[in-house]
Amino acid sequence: MKFTKHFIDRYFERILQCKNSLNYSEAVSAVKSDIIEKQNNTQKYAFEYFIGNRIPEIKLPIGTGHRLVIRKDWAITVY
């Protein structure tokens, strides 16, 4: 899965509740780590199942109360 800059910015704003002051590669690493940390086993299984299949659009839960919007293996936003 790849991350758009918009996704990274929204993730920092909405999930981490801070301003992104990292460069893109550092921000991606931080976001990936946080996503893995927040996922339960069922969510991890769903990611493994759906990511890489270029599904037109899917909304996957992360943690409790948040959703990732993914289009063709690009994470585009989070709410």
N, C-alpha and C positions, 0 to 999 in steps of 0.2 A: 504494500500500500504506500502510495506517495501522498505528500501533504502540500496543499496550496498555502501560500503565504496568508491568505485570508483565514484559513483554518487555524494556522499557528497563532495568529493574532487573536481570534475568537477564543481559542482554547486558553490562552493566558488570561484573557479578560474574564471569561465566564466560569472557567473551572478552577484555575489557579488564583484568580482574583488579584492579578497584579499586571503591571505593564511589562511587555516583552522588551528587554534591553539586550538580548543576546543576538548574535548573528544567526543566519538561517540554520546552518548545520548544528550549532549548539542547541538552538531552540527545538529542532526536530528530535535530537537525542533526549532532551528533557521531557518533551511531550510523549515520546515512545515509552520512556521509563515510567512516567506517571500513568499512562493508559494501562500498562501491564500491571502496575501496582494496584490500580482500582478495580480491575476485572476479577470477577469470581470465576470458578471453573466452567460454568455453563457459558458465560460470555466469552471466555478464551476459546472454547470449542466452536462457538458460532463464528468467531473471527477466523479461525483456522479453516472452517468449512466454506465461508463465503469469500474471503479475500483471495484474489488471484483468479477469480472466475469472470471478471469484467461484467458484473451484473449492472444493468443500466442505472439503477438507484436502489439503495438499501439504507435503512436507518437501524443502526445497531446500538443497543444499550451499553452504557459504560458506568460502572458503579451504580449508585442509586440516584435516579432522577435525571440523568443526562443521556443524550442520544448523539451519536456521530452520524452525519449524513455522508454517504460514500457513493460516488458515481464513477463507474468503470475503474475501480481501484484507486481513485483519488479522493482523499478525505477533503471535503469542501467546506463544511461548517460543523459546529457543535452547538447544541442548545440544551 
